[in-house]
Every structure is written in structure tokens, then in C-alpha cells.
Amino acid sequence: MAKILIIDDDVASCRTLQLHFRATHEVEIAHDAAAGMSAAESFGPNLIILDIRMPGRSGLEALPDFKTHFGQTPVIIITAFDDMDSTITAMQRGADDYITKPIDISEMDQAVERAINRRQSDVAGLQLVLEHQTSHRGYTMIGNSRPMKEVFKTIGLIARKPVTVHISGASGTGKELVARNLHRAGPTPDGPFVAINCAALVETLLESDMFGHEKGAFTGAISSQPGKFALAQDGTIFLDEVGELSPNIQAKLLRVLQEKEYLPVGGKESRQTNARIISACNANLKQLVADNRFREDLFYRLQVVNIPVPALKDRLEDLPSLISYLLGRINREFHKSVATISAEVMEAFYAYTWPGNVRELENLLMKAVAMCPGDTVTLDLLPPQLHKQVSSLAPVTDARLSLQDVERAHVLRVLQHTGWHRGCACEILGTSRPRLRRLINQYNLQEPGAASASEPEDP
């Protein structure tokens, strides 16, 4: 049962809401801002419903004081005078919701439920220690999972060696971050890092962009211009989406790799380059070779070392640290202080397949922080496809089941929900890996396709 404080000079409106909510909540009423502040101090509400236009101070004028003194208490603004400016001002001053009169009870019930759920999530959610970016212009890579540790080890092994590197992985996994960290850990970290999106320009413009052109080489070439390879001298050139290169530019790139030289468009003399070449592609280059869309000799030249970047769904144990890091950056950009993720949101995150990978996670968090009225990301701030992930974790409600039956069913459901990813299951269940192993053995839970022998218990 939540405590609701209603502040409205309309006595009839106050009485109607009081009668409606008192069956399920404890309700107090006040008829002006000053009386409302006094009532809030003595009553300690979990939710405040505040009218805008009242005698004395208006709700909009009093709203900042309520947020200052009762910062964790959601505030729903109500008004009979609906206009754009009032709505914008109320939300900017910290209102959690905005409802116009005459009040639709169904709409009010939904707003109250959302606000109370957010309040409960502040207590029950995952409290994050926000990461701070202090160096390298935000090019830090986050992850403690085994796949990410392999990426870090490979960077450490080859960064200072003069080999070409190809970075493979799905869109949004952070391939350019790997390239930038190879450059940063390499022999010339102070040299330029020049990136080219090979899919962004038509062939004629891309060739000029990469290799430069001489005056008069084509219509509009009124002066000589250096290309990206010239700009990348003593540094690194990063060729993103290299699988999109035309056969003509593939041949010219092969010459750069073999001879360390290139010819500007319209030029007669070759230019030398000592730039390190790193390429990336979200397509399977080997398949492109098999389909005769990519030169086999260029494929082997580019892939002296290949670094596969794992998809987010394959490193879900990195979610808490990724979220902490991204929220720290987003909070600074948005001047917010969102530092809690509700338990339902974390369940949805662990169950989601993340087709857009880390980029999708970042964009989702940016939207959630922008729309968040408090300091907790709750399920209602997520897109619909994330809501579906939580429904399959609905609690067992059969009253005839024993406590052990309920525990076994819930552990099994969480394991199935996470694809038997024990790290993610531990996060959802709030338990340790040894404890989870004991539960699996105790209830004889079997992973599909796994050996029937039980895992040895940790001492």
C-alpha cells in the first residue's frame, strides 16, 4: 500500500481521487502548495499528485521545492488548463507525468502505477557505479568476458608488430574501437588515425578520397589534393566496410599493400606510404572471395591477423560494466544522474538477443535517460520488443506447489531464458556461481545437449 498526497484547490476533485485510491492506498489531501509541503513533511508520501493552478503559489512554482525536499518521490502534475508551454515547463522541472482535467481515471491509474513502480525500482534495482572516461577521448573498450579478453590479448600481442590486421564482427560490435586501440598501443600512437568508410562514396570519389588527385584530373579538380593515405603518413589508415570496394580499387589497394606505394588520380609518379593498414568488415570476406566479389590475394594480404569482435549476445556478462560506462558518458552529456537499472530491465536485457549489439544498447540507454523523469531506468522506458522478454519470466502462482518446487521451476526458467548462460542466470537470480551449481545438481537440471553427469561442486 503506497502513500499518495493529493494537492489541489478543487475540493471535489480531491475528494473524488481520495475515494478512488483509498481502497488500495493511504491518501492525504491538501488545497494549496504551502499546506501540501507541510503534509508531505509529516505524511512522507510515496507519490504526489499536484495541481498547477492554485491560490498562492502555483504547482509549477512549487514543483522545484517538492523535488528538492522529496527528490525520490514521483510527482504527477494535473491541470484543467492544458497547453504546450505548461507541459514542457512541468517536465523540465522534474514532473514524472502530466494529466489534464477532466481526469480520465484509467489514465490516472496507469500513471500512478508507473510512478509507484519506478519508486520501488529505485530500491530494488541494480545500483551502478558509473564509470568515468578520463583518457583516450572515450576510446576505452569495456569487458571482462572471455571473448573480450581474447581481443585485448591479441591487441597487446600484435599492436607493435608491422602486420596488417583485419577486424571482423557484426555491425555495432565496436570494430573501429579495436582499430583505434591497435593504433593507440602501436609504435606511432601520436601519428594520425584516418578512417575511410568504403561504402559511403561512389568509386570515382572514393579513389580520389583514398589516393588524392592532381590538378585537372577530372572536371572540377581545380587544384591538387592529398588523399587519406597521404594524410595517414606515420600513422594508421582504417578501411571500414572494405568488402564494398570495387575490383578497380581492390587492385590499387593490393599494390599499396605489396609495394607501399600508390598513384594519385591523374598522377604520373607514385607516392610512398608507411601508414599501417587496418581493415574491417561486417560481411564474411571469405564468402565474398568464394562469390568472386573480392580478390583472394587481397583477402590474404589484409588478413595477416584477424581479430573477431564478439556480438553482445555472446558476452552478456559484460552488460553491467558496459551499462555503467555508457550511463556515465550519457549522464555527462545530458546533465542527468541516472544510476539505477530496475530488476525487470536487467532481466529484459539479459534475455534480449541485441541484433544491433553495443551500438543498440547505447542508443537505447540514451533514449531511456532522455525520457527518464528520475534516476532509475524502468521497463516503461524501453521499446516494446524488450517488454516481451520479461513476460516469459512470470512468477509461478500455483498455490499447490512446495517451496522447493517453486525454486526448481524458477531456476530452470531463468536458465532456459538465458540460454543456460550461467553468468547471466546468476545476475538475474542474485546468487553466486557455486550456489547455482549446487541448485542445478540438487534439482537434477539438465542443459539440452549437455552431458548427463552433474558438475562438481565448488568447495
Contacts in CASP RR format, 6 or more apart in sequence:
PFRMAT RR
TARGET T0000
AUTHOR 0000-0000-0000
METHOD contacts of the structure
MODEL  1
MAKILIIDDDVASCRTLQLHFRATHEVEIAHDAAAGMSAAESFGPNLIIL
DIRMPGRSGLEALPDFKTHFGQTPVIIITAFDDMDSTITAMQRGADDYIT
KPIDISEMDQAVERAINRRQSDVAGLQLVLEHQTSHRGYTMIGNSRPMKE
VFKTIGLIARKPVTVHISGASGTGKELVARNLHRAGPTPDGPFVAINCAA
LVETLLESDMFGHEKGAFTGAISSQPGKFALAQDGTIFLDEVGELSPNIQ
AKLLRVLQEKEYLPVGGKESRQTNARIISACNANLKQLVADNRFREDLFY
RLQVVNIPVPALKDRLEDLPSLISYLLGRINREFHKSVATISAEVMEAFY
AYTWPGNVRELENLLMKAVAMCPGDTVTLDLLPPQLHKQVSSLAPVTDAR
LSLQDVERAHVLRVLQHTGWHRGCACEILGTSRPRLRRLINQYNLQEPGA
ASASEPEDP
1 24 0 8 1.000
1 25 0 8 1.000
1 26 0 8 1.000
2 25 0 8 1.000
2 26 0 8 1.000
2 46 0 8 1.000
2 47 0 8 1.000
2 116 0 8 1.000
2 119 0 8 1.000
3 25 0 8 1.000
3 26 0 8 1.000
3 27 0 8 1.000
3 28 0 8 1.000
3 43 0 8 1.000
3 44 0 8 1.000
3 45 0 8 1.000
3 46 0 8 1.000
3 47 0 8 1.000
4 21 0 8 1.000
4 25 0 8 1.000
4 26 0 8 1.000
4 27 0 8 1.000
4 28 0 8 1.000
4 45 0 8 1.000
4 46 0 8 1.000
4 47 0 8 1.000
4 48 0 8 1.000
4 49 0 8 1.000
4 112 0 8 1.000
5 27 0 8 1.000
5 28 0 8 1.000
5 29 0 8 1.000
5 30 0 8 1.000
5 36 0 8 1.000
5 39 0 8 1.000
5 40 0 8 1.000
5 43 0 8 1.000
5 44 0 8 1.000
5 45 0 8 1.000
5 47 0 8 1.000
5 48 0 8 1.000
5 49 0 8 1.000
6 14 0 8 1.000
6 17 0 8 1.000
6 18 0 8 1.000
6 27 0 8 1.000
6 28 0 8 1.000
6 29 0 8 1.000
6 30 0 8 1.000
6 49 0 8 1.000
7 29 0 8 1.000
7 30 0 8 1.000
7 31 0 8 1.000
7 32 0 8 1.000
7 33 0 8 1.000
7 35 0 8 1.000
7 36 0 8 1.000
7 39 0 8 1.000
7 48 0 8 1.000
7 49 0 8 1.000
7 50 0 8 1.000
7 51 0 8 1.000
7 54 0 8 1.000
7 59 0 8 1.000
8 14 0 8 1.000
8 17 0 8 1.000
8 29 0 8 1.000
8 31 0 8 1.000
8 49 0 8 1.000
8 50 0 8 1.000
8 51 0 8 1.000
8 54 0 8 1.000
8 78 0 8 1.000
9 31 0 8 1.000
9 32 0 8 1.000
9 51 0 8 1.000
9 53 0 8 1.000
9 54 0 8 1.000
9 55 0 8 1.000
10 51 0 8 1.000
11 31 0 8 1.000
13 51 0 8 1.000
13 78 0 8 1.000
13 101 0 8 1.000
13 103 0 8 1.000
14 29 0 8 1.000
14 31 0 8 1.000
15 29 0 8 1.000
16 103 0 8 1.000
17 27 0 8 1.000
17 49 0 8 1.000
17 103 0 8 1.000
17 108 0 8 1.000
18 27 0 8 1.000
18 29 0 8 1.000
20 105 0 8 1.000
20 108 0 8 1.000
21 27 0 8 1.000
21 112 0 8 1.000
28 39 0 8 1.000
28 43 0 8 1.000
28 45 0 8 1.000
29 39 0 8 1.000
30 36 0 8 1.000
30 38 0 8 1.000
30 39 0 8 1.000
31 54 0 8 1.000
32 54 0 8 1.000
32 55 0 8 1.000
32 56 0 8 1.000
32 57 0 8 1.000
33 54 0 8 1.000
33 56 0 8 1.000
33 57 0 8 1.000
33 58 0 8 1.000
33 59 0 8 1.000
33 61 0 8 1.000
33 62 0 8 1.000
33 65 0 8 1.000
34 56 0 8 1.000
34 57 0 8 1.000
37 62 0 8 1.000
37 65 0 8 1.000
37 66 0 8 1.000
37 69 0 8 1.000
40 48 0 8 1.000
40 66 0 8 1.000
40 69 0 8 1.000
40 70 0 8 1.000
40 73 0 8 1.000
41 69 0 8 1.000
44 70 0 8 1.000
44 73 0 8 1.000
45 70 0 8 1.000
45 73 0 8 1.000
46 73 0 8 1.000
46 74 0 8 1.000
46 116 0 8 1.000
46 119 0 8 1.000
47 73 0 8 1.000
47 74 0 8 1.000
47 75 0 8 1.000
47 76 0 8 1.000
47 112 0 8 1.000
47 115 0 8 1.000
47 116 0 8 1.000
47 119 0 8 1.000
48 66 0 8 1.000
48 70 0 8 1.000
48 73 0 8 1.000
48 74 0 8 1.000
48 75 0 8 1.000
48 76 0 8 1.000
49 75 0 8 1.000
49 76 0 8 1.000
49 78 0 8 1.000
49 112 0 8 1.000
50 59 0 8 1.000
50 62 0 8 1.000
50 63 0 8 1.000
50 66 0 8 1.000
50 75 0 8 1.000
50 76 0 8 1.000
50 77 0 8 1.000
50 78 0 8 1.000
50 95 0 8 1.000
51 59 0 8 1.000
51 77 0 8 1.000
51 78 0 8 1.000
51 79 0 8 1.000
52 58 0 8 1.000
52 59 0 8 1.000
52 60 0 8 1.000
52 77 0 8 1.000
52 78 0 8 1.000
52 79 0 8 1.000
52 81 0 8 1.000
52 86 0 8 1.000
52 90 0 8 1.000
53 59 0 8 1.000
53 79 0 8 1.000
53 80 0 8 1.000
53 81 0 8 1.000
59 77 0 8 1.000
60 77 0 8 1.000
60 86 0 8 1.000
60 89 0 8 1.000
60 90 0 8 1.000
60 93 0 8 1.000
63 75 0 8 1.000
63 77 0 8 1.000
63 90 0 8 1.000
63 93 0 8 1.000
63 94 0 8 1.000
63 95 0 8 1.000
64 93 0 8 1.000
64 94 0 8 1.000
66 73 0 8 1.000
66 75 0 8 1.000
67 75 0 8 1.000
67 93 0 8 1.000
67 94 0 8 1.000
72 119 0 8 1.000
72 122 0 8 1.000
73 119 0 8 1.000
74 96 0 8 1.000
74 97 0 8 1.000
74 115 0 8 1.000
74 116 0 8 1.000
74 118 0 8 1.000
74 119 0 8 1.000
74 373 0 8 1.000
74 374 0 8 1.000
75 94 0 8 1.000
75 95 0 8 1.000
75 96 0 8 1.000
76 95 0 8 1.000
76 96 0 8 1.000
76 97 0 8 1.000
76 98 0 8 1.000
76 99 0 8 1.000
76 108 0 8 1.000
76 111 0 8 1.000
76 112 0 8 1.000
76 115 0 8 1.000
77 90 0 8 1.000
77 95 0 8 1.000
77 97 0 8 1.000
77 98 0 8 1.000
77 99 0 8 1.000
78 99 0 8 1.000
78 100 0 8 1.000
78 101 0 8 1.000
78 103 0 8 1.000
79 86 0 8 1.000
79 98 0 8 1.000
79 100 0 8 1.000
79 101 0 8 1.000
80 100 0 8 1.000
80 101 0 8 1.000
80 102 0 8 1.000
82 100 0 8 1.000
87 98 0 8 1.000
90 98 0 8 1.000
91 98 0 8 1.000
91 373 0 8 1.000
94 373 0 8 1.000
94 374 0 8 1.000
95 373 0 8 1.000
96 111 0 8 1.000
96 114 0 8 1.000
96 115 0 8 1.000
96 118 0 8 1.000
96 373 0 8 1.000
96 374 0 8 1.000
97 111 0 8 1.000
97 114 0 8 1.000
97 115 0 8 1.000
97 373 0 8 1.000
99 107 0 8 1.000
99 108 0 8 1.000
99 111 0 8 1.000
114 378 0 8 1.000
114 380 0 8 1.000
117 342 0 8 1.000
117 378 0 8 1.000
117 379 0 8 1.000
117 380 0 8 1.000
118 342 0 8 1.000
118 373 0 8 1.000
118 374 0 8 1.000
118 376 0 8 1.000
118 378 0 8 1.000
121 340 0 8 1.000
121 342 0 8 1.000
121 343 0 8 1.000
121 344 0 8 1.000
121 376 0 8 1.000
121 378 0 8 1.000
122 340 0 8 1.000
122 375 0 8 1.000
122 376 0 8 1.000
124 342 0 8 1.000
124 343 0 8 1.000
125 340 0 8 1.000
125 341 0 8 1.000
125 342 0 8 1.000
125 343 0 8 1.000
125 346 0 8 1.000
125 376 0 8 1.000
126 320 0 8 1.000
126 340 0 8 1.000
126 341 0 8 1.000
126 342 0 8 1.000
126 343 0 8 1.000
126 346 0 8 1.000
127 339 0 8 1.000
127 340 0 8 1.000
128 320 0 8 1.000
128 323 0 8 1.000
128 324 0 8 1.000
128 327 0 8 1.000
128 339 0 8 1.000
128 340 0 8 1.000
128 341 0 8 1.000
129 324 0 8 1.000
130 324 0 8 1.000
130 325 0 8 1.000
130 327 0 8 1.000
130 328 0 8 1.000
130 331 0 8 1.000
130 339 0 8 1.000
131 142 0 8 1.000
131 321 0 8 1.000
131 324 0 8 1.000
131 325 0 8 1.000
131 328 0 8 1.000
132 328 0 8 1.000
133 140 0 8 1.000
133 325 0 8 1.000
133 328 0 8 1.000
133 329 0 8 1.000
136 184 0 8 1.000
138 329 0 8 1.000
139 177 0 8 1.000
139 180 0 8 1.000
139 181 0 8 1.000
139 184 0 8 1.000
140 325 0 8 1.000
141 148 0 8 1.000
141 151 0 8 1.000
141 152 0 8 1.000
141 174 0 8 1.000
141 177 0 8 1.000
141 178 0 8 1.000
141 181 0 8 1.000
142 148 0 8 1.000
142 318 0 8 1.000
142 321 0 8 1.000
142 322 0 8 1.000
142 325 0 8 1.000
143 149 0 8 1.000
143 315 0 8 1.000
143 318 0 8 1.000
143 321 0 8 1.000
143 322 0 8 1.000
144 317 0 8 1.000
144 318 0 8 1.000
144 321 0 8 1.000
145 310 0 8 1.000
145 315 0 8 1.000
145 317 0 8 1.000
145 318 0 8 1.000
147 310 0 8 1.000
147 314 0 8 1.000
147 315 0 8 1.000
148 310 0 8 1.000
148 315 0 8 1.000
148 318 0 8 1.000
151 178 0 8 1.000
151 307 0 8 1.000
151 308 0 8 1.000
151 309 0 8 1.000
151 310 0 8 1.000
154 305 0 8 1.000
154 307 0 8 1.000
155 178 0 8 1.000
155 181 0 8 1.000
155 182 0 8 1.000
155 185 0 8 1.000
155 307 0 8 1.000
156 185 0 8 1.000
158 165 0 8 1.000
158 182 0 8 1.000
158 305 0 8 1.000
159 181 0 8 1.000
159 182 0 8 1.000
159 185 0 8 1.000
159 186 0 8 1.000
160 185 0 8 1.000
160 186 0 8 1.000
160 187 0 8 1.000
162 276 0 8 1.000
163 304 0 8 1.000
163 305 0 8 1.000
164 257 0 8 1.000
164 276 0 8 1.000
164 277 0 8 1.000
164 278 0 8 1.000
164 279 0 8 1.000
164 301 0 8 1.000
164 302 0 8 1.000
164 303 0 8 1.000
164 304 0 8 1.000
164 305 0 8 1.000
165 179 0 8 1.000
165 182 0 8 1.000
165 278 0 8 1.000
165 279 0 8 1.000
165 304 0 8 1.000
165 305 0 8 1.000
165 306 0 8 1.000
165 307 0 8 1.000
166 242 0 8 1.000
166 278 0 8 1.000
166 279 0 8 1.000
166 280 0 8 1.000
166 281 0 8 1.000
166 285 0 8 1.000
166 302 0 8 1.000
166 303 0 8 1.000
166 304 0 8 1.000
166 305 0 8 1.000
166 306 0 8 1.000
166 307 0 8 1.000
167 175 0 8 1.000
167 178 0 8 1.000
167 179 0 8 1.000
167 278 0 8 1.000
167 279 0 8 1.000
167 280 0 8 1.000
167 306 0 8 1.000
167 307 0 8 1.000
167 308 0 8 1.000
167 309 0 8 1.000
168 175 0 8 1.000
168 280 0 8 1.000
168 281 0 8 1.000
168 282 0 8 1.000
168 284 0 8 1.000
168 285 0 8 1.000
168 306 0 8 1.000
168 307 0 8 1.000
168 308 0 8 1.000
168 309 0 8 1.000
169 175 0 8 1.000
169 280 0 8 1.000
169 281 0 8 1.000
169 282 0 8 1.000
169 308 0 8 1.000
169 309 0 8 1.000
169 311 0 8 1.000
170 282 0 8 1.000
170 311 0 8 1.000
170 356 0 8 1.000
170 357 0 8 1.000
171 282 0 8 1.000
171 356 0 8 1.000
171 357 0 8 1.000
171 359 0 8 1.000
172 356 0 8 1.000
172 357 0 8 1.000
172 358 0 8 1.000
172 359 0 8 1.000
172 360 0 8 1.000
173 309 0 8 1.000
173 310 0 8 1.000
173 311 0 8 1.000
173 312 0 8 1.000
173 357 0 8 1.000
173 358 0 8 1.000
174 309 0 8 1.000
174 357 0 8 1.000
174 358 0 8 1.000
174 359 0 8 1.000
175 240 0 8 1.000
175 280 0 8 1.000
175 282 0 8 1.000
175 309 0 8 1.000
176 195 0 8 1.000
176 238 0 8 1.000
176 240 0 8 1.000
176 280 0 8 1.000
178 280 0 8 1.000
178 307 0 8 1.000
178 309 0 8 1.000
179 193 0 8 1.000
179 195 0 8 1.000
179 236 0 8 1.000
179 238 0 8 1.000
179 278 0 8 1.000
179 280 0 8 1.000
180 193 0 8 1.000
180 238 0 8 1.000
182 236 0 8 1.000
182 278 0 8 1.000
183 189 0 8 1.000
183 193 0 8 1.000
183 235 0 8 1.000
183 236 0 8 1.000
183 238 0 8 1.000
183 276 0 8 1.000
183 278 0 8 1.000
188 234 0 8 1.000
188 235 0 8 1.000
188 236 0 8 1.000
188 276 0 8 1.000
191 234 0 8 1.000
191 235 0 8 1.000
191 236 0 8 1.000
192 231 0 8 1.000
192 232 0 8 1.000
192 233 0 8 1.000
192 234 0 8 1.000
192 235 0 8 1.000
192 236 0 8 1.000
193 232 0 8 1.000
193 235 0 8 1.000
193 236 0 8 1.000
193 238 0 8 1.000
194 228 0 8 1.000
194 231 0 8 1.000
194 232 0 8 1.000
194 235 0 8 1.000
194 236 0 8 1.000
194 237 0 8 1.000
194 238 0 8 1.000
194 275 0 8 1.000
195 237 0 8 1.000
195 238 0 8 1.000
195 240 0 8 1.000
196 206 0 8 1.000
196 209 0 8 1.000
196 210 0 8 1.000
196 228 0 8 1.000
196 237 0 8 1.000
196 238 0 8 1.000
196 239 0 8 1.000
196 240 0 8 1.000
197 240 0 8 1.000
197 241 0 8 1.000
198 206 0 8 1.000
198 239 0 8 1.000
198 240 0 8 1.000
198 241 0 8 1.000
198 242 0 8 1.000
198 243 0 8 1.000
198 244 0 8 1.000
198 245 0 8 1.000
199 240 0 8 1.000
199 241 0 8 1.000
199 244 0 8 1.000
200 206 0 8 1.000
200 241 0 8 1.000
201 209 0 8 1.000
203 246 0 8 1.000
203 248 0 8 1.000
203 249 0 8 1.000
204 218 0 8 1.000
206 245 0 8 1.000
206 246 0 8 1.000
206 249 0 8 1.000
207 248 0 8 1.000
207 249 0 8 1.000
207 252 0 8 1.000
207 265 0 8 1.000
208 217 0 8 1.000
208 218 0 8 1.000
208 225 0 8 1.000
208 227 0 8 1.000
208 265 0 8 1.000
209 227 0 8 1.000
209 228 0 8 1.000
210 227 0 8 1.000
210 228 0 8 1.000
210 229 0 8 1.000
210 249 0 8 1.000
210 252 0 8 1.000
210 253 0 8 1.000
210 262 0 8 1.000
211 227 0 8 1.000
211 229 0 8 1.000
211 252 0 8 1.000
211 262 0 8 1.000
211 263 0 8 1.000
211 264 0 8 1.000
211 265 0 8 1.000
211 271 0 8 1.000
212 225 0 8 1.000
212 226 0 8 1.000
212 227 0 8 1.000
212 228 0 8 1.000
212 229 0 8 1.000
212 230 0 8 1.000
212 264 0 8 1.000
212 265 0 8 1.000
213 221 0 8 1.000
213 224 0 8 1.000
213 225 0 8 1.000
213 227 0 8 1.000
213 264 0 8 1.000
213 265 0 8 1.000
213 266 0 8 1.000
213 267 0 8 1.000
214 221 0 8 1.000
214 224 0 8 1.000
214 264 0 8 1.000
214 265 0 8 1.000
214 266 0 8 1.000
214 267 0 8 1.000
215 221 0 8 1.000
215 222 0 8 1.000
215 223 0 8 1.000
215 224 0 8 1.000
216 222 0 8 1.000
216 266 0 8 1.000
217 264 0 8 1.000
217 265 0 8 1.000
217 266 0 8 1.000
217 267 0 8 1.000
218 265 0 8 1.000
221 265 0 8 1.000
224 264 0 8 1.000
227 264 0 8 1.000
228 237 0 8 1.000
229 237 0 8 1.000
229 256 0 8 1.000
229 262 0 8 1.000
229 271 0 8 1.000
229 273 0 8 1.000
229 275 0 8 1.000
230 271 0 8 1.000
230 273 0 8 1.000
232 273 0 8 1.000
232 275 0 8 1.000
233 273 0 8 1.000
233 274 0 8 1.000
233 275 0 8 1.000
234 274 0 8 1.000
234 275 0 8 1.000
235 274 0 8 1.000
235 275 0 8 1.000
235 276 0 8 1.000
236 275 0 8 1.000
236 276 0 8 1.000
236 277 0 8 1.000
236 278 0 8 1.000
237 275 0 8 1.000
237 276 0 8 1.000
237 277 0 8 1.000
237 278 0 8 1.000
238 278 0 8 1.000
238 279 0 8 1.000
238 280 0 8 1.000
239 245 0 8 1.000
239 253 0 8 1.000
239 277 0 8 1.000
239 278 0 8 1.000
239 279 0 8 1.000
239 280 0 8 1.000
240 279 0 8 1.000
240 280 0 8 1.000
240 281 0 8 1.000
241 280 0 8 1.000
241 281 0 8 1.000
241 282 0 8 1.000
242 279 0 8 1.000
242 280 0 8 1.000
242 281 0 8 1.000
242 285 0 8 1.000
242 302 0 8 1.000
243 281 0 8 1.000
243 283 0 8 1.000
243 285 0 8 1.000
243 288 0 8 1.000
243 293 0 8 1.000
243 294 0 8 1.000
245 253 0 8 1.000
245 294 0 8 1.000
247 295 0 8 1.000
250 294 0 8 1.000
250 295 0 8 1.000
250 298 0 8 1.000
251 295 0 8 1.000
252 262 0 8 1.000
252 263 0 8 1.000
253 298 0 8 1.000
254 295 0 8 1.000
254 297 0 8 1.000
254 298 0 8 1.000
254 301 0 8 1.000
255 261 0 8 1.000
255 262 0 8 1.000
256 262 0 8 1.000
256 273 0 8 1.000
256 277 0 8 1.000
257 277 0 8 1.000
257 298 0 8 1.000
257 301 0 8 1.000
257 302 0 8 1.000
258 301 0 8 1.000
259 270 0 8 1.000
260 272 0 8 1.000
260 273 0 8 1.000
260 274 0 8 1.000
261 270 0 8 1.000
261 271 0 8 1.000
261 272 0 8 1.000
261 273 0 8 1.000
262 270 0 8 1.000
262 271 0 8 1.000
262 273 0 8 1.000
263 269 0 8 1.000
263 270 0 8 1.000
263 271 0 8 1.000
264 271 0 8 1.000
277 302 0 8 1.000
279 302 0 8 1.000
285 294 0 8 1.000
285 299 0 8 1.000
285 302 0 8 1.000
285 303 0 8 1.000
286 299 0 8 1.000
288 294 0 8 1.000
288 299 0 8 1.000
289 295 0 8 1.000
289 296 0 8 1.000
289 299 0 8 1.000
311 354 0 8 1.000
311 357 0 8 1.000
312 318 0 8 1.000
312 354 0 8 1.000
312 356 0 8 1.000
312 357 0 8 1.000
312 358 0 8 1.000
312 360 0 8 1.000
312 361 0 8 1.000
313 352 0 8 1.000
313 353 0 8 1.000
313 354 0 8 1.000
316 349 0 8 1.000
316 350 0 8 1.000
316 418 0 8 1.000
316 421 0 8 1.000
316 423 0 8 1.000
316 424 0 8 1.000
317 421 0 8 1.000
317 423 0 8 1.000
317 424 0 8 1.000
317 427 0 8 1.000
319 346 0 8 1.000
319 349 0 8 1.000
319 350 0 8 1.000
319 361 0 8 1.000
319 424 0 8 1.000
319 427 0 8 1.000
320 427 0 8 1.000
322 358 0 8 1.000
322 361 0 8 1.000
323 341 0 8 1.000
323 349 0 8 1.000
323 361 0 8 1.000
323 365 0 8 1.000
326 361 0 8 1.000
326 362 0 8 1.000
326 365 0 8 1.000
327 338 0 8 1.000
327 339 0 8 1.000
327 365 0 8 1.000
327 369 0 8 1.000
330 336 0 8 1.000
330 338 0 8 1.000
330 362 0 8 1.000
330 365 0 8 1.000
330 366 0 8 1.000
330 369 0 8 1.000
331 337 0 8 1.000
331 338 0 8 1.000
331 339 0 8 1.000
331 369 0 8 1.000
334 366 0 8 1.000
334 369 0 8 1.000
334 370 0 8 1.000
336 369 0 8 1.000
336 372 0 8 1.000
336 375 0 8 1.000
337 375 0 8 1.000
338 368 0 8 1.000
338 369 0 8 1.000
338 372 0 8 1.000
338 374 0 8 1.000
338 375 0 8 1.000
338 376 0 8 1.000
338 377 0 8 1.000
339 375 0 8 1.000
340 375 0 8 1.000
340 376 0 8 1.000
340 377 0 8 1.000
341 349 0 8 1.000
341 376 0 8 1.000
341 377 0 8 1.000
342 376 0 8 1.000
342 377 0 8 1.000
342 378 0 8 1.000
342 379 0 8 1.000
344 378 0 8 1.000
344 379 0 8 1.000
344 390 0 8 1.000
345 377 0 8 1.000
345 378 0 8 1.000
345 379 0 8 1.000
345 382 0 8 1.000
345 386 0 8 1.000
346 427 0 8 1.000
346 428 0 8 1.000
347 389 0 8 1.000
347 390 0 8 1.000
347 393 0 8 1.000
347 417 0 8 1.000
347 428 0 8 1.000
348 379 0 8 1.000
348 382 0 8 1.000
348 386 0 8 1.000
348 387 0 8 1.000
348 389 0 8 1.000
348 390 0 8 1.000
349 361 0 8 1.000
349 386 0 8 1.000
350 417 0 8 1.000
350 418 0 8 1.000
350 421 0 8 1.000
350 424 0 8 1.000
350 427 0 8 1.000
350 428 0 8 1.000
351 389 0 8 1.000
351 390 0 8 1.000
351 392 0 8 1.000
351 393 0 8 1.000
351 417 0 8 1.000
351 418 0 8 1.000
352 385 0 8 1.000
352 386 0 8 1.000
352 389 0 8 1.000
354 360 0 8 1.000
354 361 0 8 1.000
364 382 0 8 1.000
364 383 0 8 1.000
364 386 0 8 1.000
365 377 0 8 1.000
367 381 0 8 1.000
368 377 0 8 1.000
368 381 0 8 1.000
368 382 0 8 1.000
369 377 0 8 1.000
371 381 0 8 1.000
372 378 0 8 1.000
372 381 0 8 1.000
379 386 0 8 1.000
379 387 0 8 1.000
379 390 0 8 1.000
389 417 0 8 1.000
392 413 0 8 1.000
392 417 0 8 1.000
393 413 0 8 1.000
393 414 0 8 1.000
393 417 0 8 1.000
393 428 0 8 1.000
395 410 0 8 1.000
396 405 0 8 1.000
396 406 0 8 1.000
396 409 0 8 1.000
396 410 0 8 1.000
401 409 0 8 1.000
404 443 0 8 1.000
407 439 0 8 1.000
407 443 0 8 1.000
408 443 0 8 1.000
408 445 0 8 1.000
410 429 0 8 1.000
411 425 0 8 1.000
411 429 0 8 1.000
411 436 0 8 1.000
411 439 0 8 1.000
411 440 0 8 1.000
411 443 0 8 1.000
411 445 0 8 1.000
412 443 0 8 1.000
412 445 0 8 1.000
414 425 0 8 1.000
414 428 0 8 1.000
414 429 0 8 1.000
415 422 0 8 1.000
415 425 0 8 1.000
415 440 0 8 1.000
415 445 0 8 1.000
415 447 0 8 1.000
417 428 0 8 1.000
418 424 0 8 1.000
418 425 0 8 1.000
418 428 0 8 1.000
420 447 0 8 1.000
420 448 0 8 1.000
420 450 0 8 1.000
422 433 0 8 1.000
422 436 0 8 1.000
422 437 0 8 1.000
423 433 0 8 1.000
425 436 0 8 1.000
426 432 0 8 1.000
426 433 0 8 1.000
426 436 0 8 1.000
429 436 0 8 1.000
431 439 0 8 1.000
433 458 0 8 1.000
434 457 0 8 1.000
434 458 0 8 1.000
437 455 0 8 1.000
437 457 0 8 1.000
437 458 0 8 1.000
438 457 0 8 1.000
439 445 0 8 1.000
440 454 0 8 1.000
440 455 0 8 1.000
441 454 0 8 1.000
441 455 0 8 1.000
441 457 0 8 1.000
444 454 0 8 1.000
446 452 0 8 1.000
END
